[in-house]
Amino acid sequence: MTFLDLPEGLSERIMQCNSTYTVRFGVRLRGRMYSFIGWRSVHSEHCEPVKGGIRYASNADAEEVEALAALMTLKCSLVDVPFGGSKGALKIDPREWTAQELERITRRFTQELNKRGLIGPGVNVPAPDIGTGEREMAWMMDEFRRANPTDVINARACVTGKPLSKGGIAGRTEATGRGVQFAIQSYLRDPRTAGLNGKRDLKGTAVIVQGFGNVGYHAAKFLSEEDGARVTVVAERDGYIANADGLAIEALKQHQIKTGSILGFVGATSFPGDMTGIEQPCDVVIPAAMENAIHAGNAKRIEANLVVEAANGPVTFEADKVLRARGVTILPDLYVNAGGVVVSYFEWVKNLTHIPFGLMERRRRERRNQTIAAALERMTGKDFPADMREEFLEGGAEIDLVRSGLEDVMRSTWGRIADLMEQQPELADYRTAAYVASIRQIADAYEAIGI
């Protein structure tokens, strides 16, 4: 491989998918038998268990699942999370089935995965993806527990992305969007980068978010509320809305929940059926929906200086070349959207240790901080500022520790990418640097186990 001095044959071993299983099963629903097809691909077992989401989509296929499993291997390696890569899909449109029917289908799918050793805390750990969420993960975990009564103690660790009541972790829902925020911050704060229009922060910058699902919503919320960005355009499959002064993200989300669409939001101008939202004037574009959002047909019309890949593969190979030739910086998906798997790792660890994060330390920290605050007040003769006191005395809830851990991972990962760019000037872009850093880790793991 270019940029990589790998032993002969190792690059081919890394690229290949270890195994892909096709499962076909029937479920009796609505008075008749329905047949379903699904896949679970294991890309690499250089590190176990393997990890990756399960999506419910009517256009899913084995080739897509294998590609996404490979991406998971690379992503886990890049952020130094001890998982190999896997991915799964069920060819189904969840909107066509009731909640009760989806539960029966999901439980049946879980049985098929369990038969083949494709789910379990130490072998293969699914997570939510497109068309699935906390609910489906809870069903899968419960079905695995029923099928494996001798492994009940660790059964909760068989999937991540569960509800809090079923062993989930605070901050998992927001994790990918929060990771997007930390990725942008890490890039802007690094003096080795070009920054954004001469700035090192997002205050007042115009941001376009394409896709207002879980990732897009949380990224938009954090960037606008905490970093001072103006989210001027939000685009979805049925059109886009715009407000040059910035959209009220939380109010927009409530509107979407209520109406099923972002269109018609009172605080913006709606453009129904218009797919050019991503091409509007802005400083930053965040494609947070499906693959291939920026392609050869629209790459020349992208006006942003910074493209942040919150979705998997939102920029095609041809579009990548066009954007870079125009001087547009691209933060790659391999890095940007890794927040989900990082916090999934935290949840998996929590389930195996059976202790919530912070439980053993929180009150001790509170008492220590109270002592420090009292000492400062005694030394200065002044009261501790009321607006700072509560935050200072807080011992750290689980979500605070999760956010802290995620920020540390995203910052340190960015450091490795930027360091590599310095060490190897021939690496022309951050995507290439991220892949090189990731593949080197995988190669080291294979060599360490004698492969």
C-alpha positions as CSV (number, residue, x, y, z in Angstrom):
1,M,0.0,0.0,0.0
2,T,1.2,3.5,-0.7
3,F,2.3,5.3,2.4
4,L,2.5,2.0,4.3
5,D,5.4,-0.4,4.4
6,L,3.5,-3.6,5.1
7,P,4.8,-7.1,4.8
8,E,3.8,-8.9,1.6
9,G,0.2,-10.2,1.7
10,L,-0.7,-8.3,4.9
11,S,-2.5,-5.5,3.1
12,E,-4.7,-8.1,1.3
13,R,-5.5,-9.8,4.6
14,I,-6.5,-6.5,6.1
15,M,-8.8,-5.5,3.2
16,Q,-10.6,-8.8,3.0
17,C,-13.8,-9.5,5.0
18,N,-13.4,-12.5,7.2
19,S,-17.0,-13.8,6.8
20,T,-20.5,-12.7,5.9
21,Y,-23.5,-14.7,7.0
22,T,-26.9,-14.6,5.2
23,V,-29.9,-15.5,7.3
24,R,-33.4,-16.2,6.0
25,F,-36.2,-16.8,8.3
26,G,-40.0,-16.6,8.5
27,V,-42.3,-15.0,11.0
28,R,-46.1,-15.6,11.0
29,L,-47.8,-12.1,11.0
30,R,-51.2,-10.9,9.9
31,G,-52.5,-14.4,9.4
32,R,-49.7,-15.5,7.0
33,M,-46.0,-16.3,6.8
34,Y,-43.6,-13.5,5.9
35,S,-40.0,-14.3,4.9
36,F,-37.1,-12.0,5.7
37,I,-33.4,-11.8,4.8
38,G,-30.6,-10.3,6.8
39,W,-26.8,-10.2,7.0
40,R,-24.1,-10.0,9.6
41,S,-20.6,-9.4,8.3
42,V,-17.4,-9.8,10.4
43,H,-14.6,-7.9,8.7
44,S,-11.7,-8.5,11.1
45,E,-11.1,-10.5,14.3
46,H,-7.6,-9.1,15.0
47,C,-9.3,-7.8,18.1
48,E,-12.3,-9.3,19.8
49,P,-15.2,-8.9,20.3
50,V,-16.2,-7.4,17.0
51,K,-18.6,-4.4,17.0
52,G,-21.0,-2.7,14.6
53,G,-24.5,-1.6,14.2
54,I,-27.6,-3.3,12.7
55,R,-29.7,-1.3,10.3
56,Y,-33.2,-1.9,9.1
57,A,-33.5,-0.7,5.5
58,S,-35.4,-1.9,2.5
59,N,-32.3,-1.2,0.2
60,A,-29.8,-3.1,2.4
61,D,-27.6,-5.7,0.7
62,A,-24.6,-7.9,1.5
63,E,-22.1,-5.7,-0.3
64,E,-23.1,-2.6,1.7
65,V,-22.9,-4.6,4.9
66,E,-19.4,-5.8,4.1
67,A,-18.2,-2.3,3.3
68,L,-19.6,-0.9,6.5
69,A,-18.0,-3.7,8.5
70,A,-14.7,-2.8,7.1
71,L,-15.3,0.9,8.0
72,M,-16.0,-0.2,11.6
73,T,-12.7,-2.1,11.8
74,L,-10.9,1.0,10.6
75,K,-12.9,3.3,12.9
76,C,-12.3,1.3,16.0
77,S,-8.6,1.0,15.3
78,L,-8.3,4.8,14.7
79,V,-9.8,5.8,18.0
80,D,-8.0,2.9,19.8
81,V,-11.2,1.1,20.9
82,P,-10.5,-2.7,21.4
83,F,-13.0,-4.1,18.9
84,G,-12.8,-5.6,15.5
85,G,-15.3,-4.5,12.9
86,S,-18.7,-6.0,12.1
87,K,-22.0,-4.8,10.6
88,G,-25.5,-6.2,10.1
89,A,-28.7,-5.4,8.3
90,L,-32.2,-6.7,7.9
91,K,-33.9,-6.0,4.5
92,I,-37.1,-4.4,5.9
93,D,-38.8,-1.0,5.9
94,P,-39.7,-0.6,9.6
95,R,-42.4,1.9,8.7
96,E,-44.5,-0.9,7.2
97,W,-44.8,-2.8,10.5
98,T,-46.4,-2.1,13.9
99,A,-44.2,-2.0,17.0
100,Q,-45.5,-5.5,18.0
101,E,-44.7,-6.9,14.6
102,L,-41.2,-5.4,14.7
103,E,-40.6,-6.9,18.1
104,R,-41.4,-10.4,16.8
105,I,-39.2,-9.9,13.7
106,T,-36.3,-8.5,15.8
107,R,-36.5,-11.4,18.3
108,R,-36.6,-13.9,15.5
109,F,-33.6,-12.2,13.8
110,T,-31.7,-12.3,17.1
111,Q,-32.4,-16.1,17.4
112,E,-30.8,-16.6,14.0
113,L,-27.8,-14.5,14.9
114,N,-27.4,-16.3,18.2
115,K,-27.5,-19.8,16.5
116,R,-24.4,-18.8,14.5
117,G,-22.5,-17.1,17.3
118,L,-23.0,-13.7,15.8
119,I,-24.1,-12.0,19.0
120,G,-22.6,-12.1,22.5
121,P,-20.6,-10.0,25.0
122,G,-17.3,-11.6,24.0
123,V,-17.9,-12.4,20.3
124,N,-20.1,-9.9,18.5
125,V,-21.7,-6.8,19.9
126,P,-24.4,-5.1,17.8
127,A,-25.6,-1.5,18.2
128,P,-28.3,0.8,16.7
129,D,-28.0,2.1,13.1
130,I,-30.4,3.4,10.5
131,G,-33.9,2.2,11.3
132,T,-33.1,0.8,14.7
133,G,-32.7,2.4,18.2
134,E,-32.9,1.7,21.9
135,R,-36.1,-0.2,21.6
136,E,-34.7,-2.8,19.1
137,M,-31.5,-3.2,21.2
138,A,-33.6,-3.9,24.3
139,W,-35.5,-6.6,22.4
140,M,-32.3,-8.1,21.2
141,M,-30.7,-8.1,24.6
142,D,-33.7,-9.7,26.2
143,E,-33.9,-12.4,23.5
144,F,-30.2,-13.2,23.9
145,R,-30.6,-13.5,27.7
146,R,-33.5,-15.9,27.2
147,A,-31.5,-18.0,24.8
148,N,-28.4,-18.1,27.0
149,P,-29.5,-18.7,30.6
150,T,-26.0,-19.6,31.7
151,D,-24.6,-16.2,30.6
152,V,-27.3,-14.0,32.3
153,I,-24.8,-12.1,34.4
154,N,-23.1,-10.5,31.4
155,A,-26.1,-10.6,29.0
156,R,-26.6,-6.9,29.0
157,A,-23.2,-6.5,27.3
158,C,-24.4,-8.4,24.2
159,V,-25.6,-5.1,22.6
160,T,-25.0,-1.4,23.2
161,G,-27.3,1.6,22.7
162,K,-29.8,0.2,25.1
163,P,-32.2,2.3,27.2
164,L,-30.9,3.4,30.6
165,S,-33.3,1.1,32.3
166,K,-31.8,-1.9,30.5
167,G,-28.2,-1.2,31.1
168,G,-27.6,1.7,28.8
169,I,-25.3,4.6,29.5
170,A,-26.0,8.3,29.9
171,G,-24.9,10.2,26.8
172,R,-25.1,7.3,24.3
173,T,-28.0,8.9,22.3
174,E,-26.0,12.2,21.8
175,A,-22.6,10.5,21.4
176,T,-22.1,10.7,17.7
177,G,-23.4,14.3,17.5
178,R,-21.2,15.2,20.5
179,G,-18.3,13.5,18.8
180,V,-18.9,15.7,15.7
181,Q,-18.6,18.8,18.0
182,F,-15.4,17.6,19.6
183,A,-13.9,16.7,16.2
184,I,-14.5,20.3,14.9
185,Q,-13.2,21.8,18.1
186,S,-10.0,19.6,17.9
187,Y,-9.4,20.7,14.3
188,L,-10.0,24.4,15.0
189,R,-7.9,24.5,18.2
190,D,-4.8,22.9,16.5
191,P,-2.4,25.7,15.5
192,R,-1.1,23.4,12.7
193,T,-4.4,23.5,10.8
194,A,-5.7,26.3,8.5
195,G,-8.6,27.0,10.9
196,L,-11.8,28.5,9.5
197,N,-11.6,31.9,7.7
198,G,-8.7,32.8,10.0
199,K,-10.7,31.9,13.1
200,R,-10.1,29.2,15.8
201,D,-13.7,29.0,16.9
202,L,-17.2,28.7,15.5
203,K,-18.7,31.9,16.9
204,G,-20.9,33.5,14.3
205,T,-20.0,31.0,11.6
206,A,-22.7,29.8,9.2
207,V,-23.3,26.0,9.3
208,I,-25.4,23.8,7.1
209,V,-26.6,20.4,8.5
210,Q,-27.9,17.9,6.0
211,G,-30.0,15.3,7.8
212,F,-31.9,16.1,11.0
213,G,-32.0,12.7,12.6
214,N,-30.2,11.8,15.8
215,V,-26.7,12.8,14.6
216,G,-27.6,15.9,12.7
217,Y,-29.9,17.2,15.5
218,H,-27.4,16.8,18.3
219,A,-24.5,18.2,16.2
220,A,-26.6,21.3,15.3
221,K,-27.8,21.7,18.9
222,F,-24.3,21.6,20.5
223,L,-22.7,23.7,17.9
224,S,-25.3,26.4,18.1
225,E,-26.0,26.4,21.9
226,E,-22.4,25.8,23.1
227,D,-20.1,27.0,20.4
228,G,-22.1,30.0,19.1
229,A,-22.5,28.8,15.5
230,R,-25.4,29.9,13.3
231,V,-27.1,26.9,11.8
232,T,-28.6,28.6,8.8
233,V,-29.9,25.6,6.8
234,V,-31.2,22.2,7.8
235,A,-31.9,19.9,4.9
236,E,-33.9,16.7,4.8
237,R,-35.2,14.3,2.2
238,D,-38.3,16.4,1.5
239,G,-36.6,19.8,1.2
240,Y,-34.8,22.3,3.3
241,I,-35.4,25.3,5.6
242,A,-33.3,28.4,6.0
243,N,-32.8,31.3,8.3
244,A,-29.7,33.5,7.8
245,D,-29.8,34.5,11.5
246,G,-29.7,30.9,12.7
247,L,-32.4,28.3,13.4
248,A,-33.8,27.6,16.8
249,I,-32.7,23.9,16.9
250,E,-34.6,22.7,19.9
251,A,-37.9,24.3,18.6
252,L,-37.2,22.8,15.2
253,K,-36.8,19.3,16.7
254,Q,-40.2,19.7,18.5
255,H,-41.8,20.8,15.2
256,Q,-40.3,17.8,13.4
257,I,-41.6,15.4,16.1
258,K,-45.0,16.9,16.0
259,T,-45.5,17.2,12.2
260,G,-43.1,14.5,10.9
261,S,-41.2,17.1,8.8
262,I,-38.9,20.1,9.2
263,L,-40.9,22.0,6.5
264,G,-43.4,24.6,7.7
265,F,-41.3,25.6,10.7
266,V,-42.3,29.1,11.8
267,G,-38.8,30.3,12.4
268,A,-37.6,29.7,8.8
269,T,-38.3,29.8,5.1
270,S,-39.3,26.4,3.7
271,F,-38.2,25.1,0.3
272,P,-40.2,21.9,-0.2
273,G,-38.8,19.4,-2.7
274,D,-35.6,21.4,-3.1
275,M,-32.5,19.2,-2.7
276,T,-30.0,22.1,-3.0
277,G,-29.9,22.9,0.7
278,I,-26.4,21.6,1.0
279,E,-25.3,24.0,-1.7
280,Q,-26.3,27.2,0.0
281,P,-23.8,29.8,1.2
282,C,-22.1,28.8,4.5
283,D,-18.7,28.3,6.2
284,V,-19.2,24.6,7.3
285,V,-21.3,21.8,5.8
286,I,-22.1,18.8,7.9
287,P,-23.6,15.9,5.8
288,A,-25.3,13.8,8.5
289,A,-27.7,11.7,6.5
290,M,-27.0,8.9,4.0
291,E,-24.0,8.1,1.8
292,N,-23.0,10.0,-1.4
293,A,-24.7,13.3,-0.4
294,I,-21.8,15.2,-2.0
295,H,-21.0,13.8,-5.4
296,A,-19.5,14.8,-8.8
297,G,-22.7,16.5,-9.8
298,N,-22.9,19.0,-6.9
299,A,-19.3,19.2,-5.5
300,K,-18.5,22.3,-7.5
301,R,-21.5,24.1,-6.0
302,I,-20.5,23.4,-2.3
303,E,-19.7,26.8,-0.9
304,A,-18.3,25.7,2.5
305,N,-14.6,25.9,3.4
306,L,-15.0,23.0,5.8
307,V,-16.9,19.7,5.1
308,V,-17.4,17.6,8.2
309,E,-18.5,14.0,7.4
310,A,-20.9,13.1,10.2
311,A,-22.5,10.4,8.1
312,N,-20.7,7.3,6.7
313,G,-19.3,8.0,3.2
314,P,-21.2,11.2,2.5
315,V,-18.6,12.4,0.0
316,T,-17.9,10.3,-3.1
317,F,-14.4,9.7,-4.4
318,E,-14.9,12.0,-7.3
319,A,-16.4,14.7,-5.1
320,D,-13.5,14.4,-2.7
321,K,-11.0,15.2,-5.5
322,V,-13.1,18.2,-6.7
323,L,-13.4,19.7,-3.2
324,R,-9.7,19.3,-2.3
325,A,-8.7,20.9,-5.6
326,R,-10.8,23.9,-4.6
327,G,-9.0,24.1,-1.3
328,V,-11.9,22.8,0.8
329,T,-10.9,21.0,4.0
330,I,-12.6,17.6,4.7
331,L,-12.7,16.0,8.1
332,P,-13.3,12.3,7.4
333,D,-16.1,10.1,8.6
334,L,-13.6,7.6,9.9
335,Y,-12.8,10.1,12.6
336,V,-15.7,12.5,12.8
337,N,-18.5,10.0,13.5
338,A,-16.5,7.7,15.8
339,G,-18.3,9.1,18.9
340,G,-21.0,6.5,18.8
341,V,-18.6,3.5,19.0
342,V,-16.5,5.2,21.7
343,V,-19.5,5.6,24.0
344,S,-20.7,2.1,23.0
345,Y,-17.4,0.9,24.3
346,F,-18.0,2.8,27.6
347,E,-21.4,1.1,27.8
348,W,-20.0,-2.3,27.2
349,V,-17.4,-1.8,29.9
350,K,-20.1,-0.6,32.3
351,N,-22.2,-3.7,31.6
352,L,-19.2,-6.1,32.2
353,T,-18.1,-4.3,35.4
354,H,-21.7,-4.0,36.7
355,I,-20.9,-0.6,38.2
356,P,-22.1,2.8,36.9
357,F,-19.3,5.3,36.1
358,G,-18.6,7.6,39.0
359,L,-20.3,5.5,41.6
360,M,-17.2,5.0,43.7
361,E,-15.8,8.5,43.4
362,R,-18.6,11.0,43.1
363,R,-19.3,11.8,46.8
364,R,-15.6,11.9,47.6
365,R,-15.0,14.4,44.9
366,E,-17.9,16.5,46.2
367,R,-16.5,16.6,49.7
368,R,-13.0,17.4,48.4
369,N,-14.4,20.3,46.3
370,Q,-16.4,21.6,49.2
371,T,-13.2,21.7,51.3
372,I,-11.3,23.6,48.5
373,A,-14.2,26.1,48.2
374,A,-14.3,26.7,51.9
375,A,-10.5,27.2,52.0
376,L,-10.6,29.7,49.2
377,E,-13.4,31.6,50.9
378,R,-11.4,31.7,54.2
379,M,-8.2,32.8,52.4
380,T,-9.8,35.6,50.3
381,G,-12.6,36.6,52.7
382,K,-15.0,36.5,49.8
383,D,-17.9,34.1,49.0
384,F,-17.4,31.7,46.1
385,P,-19.3,33.1,43.0
386,A,-22.8,31.7,43.1
387,D,-22.9,31.0,39.4
388,M,-19.8,28.8,39.6
389,R,-20.3,27.2,43.0
390,E,-22.8,24.5,42.0
391,E,-20.7,23.4,39.0
392,F,-17.5,23.4,41.0
393,L,-19.0,21.3,43.8
394,E,-20.6,18.8,41.5
395,G,-18.9,15.4,41.9
396,G,-19.4,14.4,38.3
397,A,-22.5,12.4,37.1
398,E,-22.1,9.6,34.6
399,I,-22.9,11.8,31.7
400,D,-20.1,14.2,32.7
401,L,-17.6,11.4,32.8
402,V,-18.8,10.0,29.5
403,R,-18.5,13.4,27.8
404,S,-15.1,13.8,29.3
405,G,-13.9,10.4,28.1
406,L,-15.3,11.0,24.6
407,E,-13.6,14.4,24.4
408,D,-10.3,12.9,25.4
409,V,-10.5,10.2,22.8
410,M,-11.5,12.7,20.0
411,R,-8.7,15.1,21.0
412,S,-6.0,12.5,21.2
413,T,-7.1,10.8,18.0
414,W,-6.9,14.2,16.2
415,G,-3.5,14.6,17.6
416,R,-2.3,11.3,16.0
417,I,-3.8,12.3,12.7
418,A,-2.2,15.8,12.7
419,D,1.1,14.3,13.9
420,L,1.1,11.9,11.0
421,M,0.5,14.7,8.5
422,E,3.6,16.5,9.9
423,Q,5.7,13.4,9.9
424,Q,4.7,12.4,6.3
425,P,4.2,15.5,4.2
426,E,3.3,13.3,1.3
427,L,-0.1,12.6,3.0
428,A,-2.1,15.2,1.2
429,D,-5.3,15.2,3.3
430,Y,-6.8,14.2,6.6
431,R,-8.7,11.2,5.2
432,T,-5.5,9.6,4.0
433,A,-3.7,10.3,7.2
434,A,-6.6,8.8,9.2
435,Y,-6.6,5.6,7.1
436,V,-2.8,5.3,7.4
437,A,-2.9,5.7,11.2
438,S,-5.7,3.1,11.5
439,I,-4.2,0.5,9.2
440,R,-0.9,0.7,10.9
441,Q,-2.6,-0.2,14.2
442,I,-4.3,-3.1,12.6
443,A,-1.1,-4.3,11.0
444,D,0.7,-4.1,14.4
445,A,-2.1,-6.2,15.9
446,Y,-1.9,-8.9,13.2
447,E,1.9,-9.1,13.5
448,A,1.7,-9.3,17.3
449,I,-0.5,-12.4,17.1
450,G,1.7,-14.0,14.5
451,I,-0.4,-13.5,11.4
